[in-house]
Amino acid sequence: MANGGRITKKNLDKFLSLLREGYSVRSAVRGARISSSGVYKKRDQDPEFRAAWQDALDEGTGLYEDEMKNRVFEGEPILGREGEIVGFKKSDRLLEFALRSRDPETYAEKRKTELTGANGGPLETSNTTEIALTPEARQQRIRDLREALGKRETSEDD
């Protein structure tokens, strides 16, 4: 069933359930056996379904946040040869990400970019634009402008 099936209450409930479990919209559509275009159309037309969709996404995201918290504080399990847990490895990078997500004002990277002109002086700006033309192109442009002006003068005299 490549494009999914008809949208019913049963498969919409399945779709929302999969979102709550942390699945992506794409995977939830497949799991519920409905068309993505149909479910997006339903979301766009039905405010209650749109709210339920958002609630399900939030709940699924909460699962990821809980797992991240577990990995930050407890660490990721290290498995031995027999599949048994032999230790835990904590991730400084994951801790950094968690802090930046939770409190960006304090932990986000702050970068300041300053532009200066020559030798550290102020930037100079100009409102003019120069276009380099070959001598032949320049002569043609002058002829075109004269012709355009000549036509305008003629039409104004009428």
N, C-alpha and C positions, 0 to 999 in steps of 0.2 A: 504494500500500500504506500506508494511513493509520495503522493500528495496528501495523505491523510484522509480520514473519513468525515462523515457528517458530524456536526457539532451537536452534542446532546448534553444534558445536565450531568450524566454519568461520566462522559469523557472530559468535561470541563472540571469536574471535581477531581478526577485523576490528574489532570494537568496541574491544578493548583496544589495538589498533594505532592507532586514531584518537585514543584518549585520550593515548597516548604522544606523538602529534604535536601535542598541545596543544588538541585540539577539546574542546568542552564535552560533558558526558554527553548532553545533548539532541541535539547534532549527531552524536555517535558512534552513538547509537541509530539515527538516520535513515540514516547512512552504512552501517551494518551491516544495515539492513533488519530490525530486530527490535523487539519491543514494549518500551517502557520498563517497563511493569509486570512483564513476564517477566524482564528483566535485573535489576531490583531484587529480585525474588523469588529469583532465582538467587544474587545477592549475599548476601541474608539467610540463605539455607539452606546455602551452600557456603563454608566458611572459606578454602579455597584460592583460589577465585575472588575472594572479598572481598580477599584479600591481593594478588592479581594486579591487581585494579582499583586498589587504593591505590598500588601500585608504578607503574602506568601513569599515574595522575594526577600522582604525584610527578615522574615523568620529563617529562611534558608541562609541568608548572610550571617545571621546570628550564630548558626552552627559553625560556620567557618571562623568567626571571631572567637568562639569558645575553643575550637581546636587550636587556633593560633595561640591563645592564652595558655593552653595546656603545654604546647611546645615551647613557649617562652619560659614558663616557670618550672615545668617538670622535665622538659627536654624531649627530643625524639628518641624512641627506643632504638637501641643497637641490638641487632639480632645475632645470635651465635650460629654455629654450623647446623645445629639441630632445630633452629627456628626459635629458640628460647631467648628471652630478653636478658642480655648480659650487662647492660648499662644504659645510660641516657646521655645524649649529646645535646647541649644547649647551643642555641644559635644567636650570636651577638647581632647578626644582620637582621634576624627576625625581630629581636627586641627593639632595635633601632626603628624598624618599620612600624612596629606596634606603637611606639612612643610618638612617632611623627603623625600617625593616623589619629591617635587619641588627643594629642595636644600640639597641633601644628604651630601655634604661636610661640611655644617654647622650643620645640625640637626641630622645626623645619629648617632646612639650609637657607641661610640668608645670604644673598648675593647682591652686590652693588656694582653696577656697571657705570663707568664714567667715561664719556667721550671727550677727547680734547683735540685741539688743532695742533699745528706744527709746533714743536718744541714745548709742548705742554700748555700752550696758550689756548684761548677760547676758540671754539669752532666758528669758522666763518661760513656764512650762508649767502646765497645769491638767489634772486628771483628770476635771473635770466638764464636762458639755455642756449648754448652755442651748438650749432650743427655744422660739422665739417663736410663741405661739398667739394667734389672735384671741380676744376675750372669749367669743364663741359657741363656738369650738372648745375653749377651756379648760373651759367649763361642761359641754360634752358629754363631754369626757375624764373629768371628775370624776364625772359620772353613770355612765359606763361602768365606772370603777374601783369605785365603790360597789356597782354591780350585781354585778360579778365577786366582790367581797369578800362580799357577801350570799349569793351562791350557794355560795361556799366554806364559809362559816360554817354554812349549812344542811346541806351534804353532810358536814361533819365531825361534826355532831350526830347523824347517822343511826346 
